[in-house]
Amino acid sequence: MNYTLHQLHIFVKISQTLSITRAAEELHLMQPAVSIQLKNFQDQFDIPLTEVISRRIHLTDFGREIAQMAQKVLNEVQAISDKTLAYQGLLYGKLTLSVVSTGK
């Protein structure tokens, strides 16, 4: 198996949106490129990851598990990047803001 981080990222986005077109839009890629990467990724497994029913893409049970594991891998890759920035003394991390709309 020789899948890439790029393929994992695309597959996770497809699993979140359940749409190749929407995933392509969110990733700023062309739809055929996303379809090709999905096909190349799926070809590495003997068990199907997705199925098309009524022109809509659905994840198989195996596909859902692979998507969860792929998300964990991508999170770890981001953690490596964040740790590298921390050791370089640069600001890193995520900032979450909340706003109360009823406050005066």
C-alpha positions as CSV (number, residue, x, y, z in Angstrom):
1,M,0.0,0.0,0.0
2,N,1.4,3.3,-1.1
3,Y,-1.2,5.9,-0.4
4,T,-0.2,9.5,0.1
5,L,-1.1,12.1,2.7
6,H,-2.8,14.0,-0.1
7,Q,-5.0,11.0,-0.9
8,L,-5.8,10.6,2.8
9,H,-6.8,14.3,3.0
10,I,-9.0,14.0,-0.1
11,F,-10.7,10.8,1.3
12,V,-11.4,12.4,4.6
13,K,-12.9,15.5,2.9
14,I,-15.1,13.2,0.7
15,S,-16.2,11.3,3.8
16,Q,-17.1,14.6,5.5
17,T,-19.0,16.1,2.6
18,L,-20.3,12.8,1.0
19,S,-19.8,14.6,-2.3
20,I,-16.8,14.5,-4.7
21,T,-17.9,17.9,-6.2
22,R,-18.2,19.6,-2.8
23,A,-14.9,18.1,-1.6
24,A,-13.2,19.4,-4.7
25,E,-14.6,22.9,-4.1
26,E,-13.5,22.9,-0.4
27,L,-10.0,21.6,-1.4
28,H,-9.8,24.1,-4.3
29,L,-9.2,21.2,-6.7
30,M,-10.9,20.2,-10.0
31,Q,-13.5,17.5,-9.6
32,P,-11.8,15.1,-12.0
33,A,-8.6,15.3,-10.0
34,V,-10.4,14.4,-6.8
35,S,-12.2,11.5,-8.6
36,I,-8.8,10.2,-9.9
37,Q,-7.2,10.4,-6.4
38,L,-10.2,8.7,-4.8
39,K,-10.0,5.9,-7.4
40,N,-6.2,5.5,-6.9
41,F,-6.8,5.4,-3.1
42,Q,-9.6,2.8,-3.4
43,D,-7.6,0.6,-5.8
44,Q,-5.1,-0.1,-2.9
45,F,-7.8,-2.0,-0.9
46,D,-9.5,-5.2,-1.7
47,I,-12.7,-4.1,0.1
48,P,-14.7,-1.1,-1.4
49,L,-14.5,2.1,0.6
50,T,-17.4,3.8,-1.2
51,E,-20.5,2.9,-3.2
52,V,-22.7,5.0,-5.5
53,I,-26.4,4.7,-4.9
54,S,-28.8,7.0,-6.9
55,R,-25.9,9.2,-8.1
56,R,-24.9,9.8,-4.5
57,I,-21.7,8.6,-2.9
58,H,-21.9,6.6,0.4
59,L,-19.2,5.2,2.6
60,T,-19.1,1.5,3.3
61,D,-18.6,0.4,6.9
62,F,-15.0,-0.3,6.0
63,G,-14.7,3.2,4.4
64,R,-16.0,4.8,7.5
65,E,-13.3,3.1,9.6
66,I,-10.6,4.0,7.1
67,A,-11.8,7.7,7.1
68,Q,-11.5,7.7,10.9
69,M,-8.0,6.3,10.9
70,A,-7.0,8.7,8.1
71,Q,-8.2,11.6,10.2
72,K,-6.1,10.4,13.1
73,V,-3.0,10.2,10.8
74,L,-3.6,13.7,9.5
75,N,-4.1,15.0,13.1
76,E,-0.7,13.5,14.0
77,V,1.0,15.0,11.0
78,Q,-0.4,18.4,12.0
79,A,0.9,17.8,15.6
80,I,4.3,17.2,14.2
81,S,4.1,20.5,12.3
82,D,2.9,22.3,15.4
83,K,5.7,20.8,17.6
84,T,8.3,21.8,15.0
85,L,7.0,25.4,15.2
86,A,7.0,25.3,19.0
87,Y,10.7,24.2,19.1
88,Q,11.5,27.1,16.6
89,G,9.9,29.5,19.1
90,L,7.1,30.5,16.7
91,L,3.5,30.9,17.7
92,Y,1.4,27.9,16.8
93,G,-1.9,26.2,17.6
94,K,-5.5,26.8,17.0
95,L,-7.5,29.7,18.4
96,T,-11.2,29.3,19.0
97,L,-13.3,32.4,19.6
98,S,-16.9,32.5,20.9
99,V,-19.2,35.5,20.7
100,V,-22.4,36.0,22.7
101,S,-24.9,37.7,20.5
102,T,-27.1,38.8,23.4
103,G,-24.3,40.7,25.2
104,K,-24.4,44.5,25.3
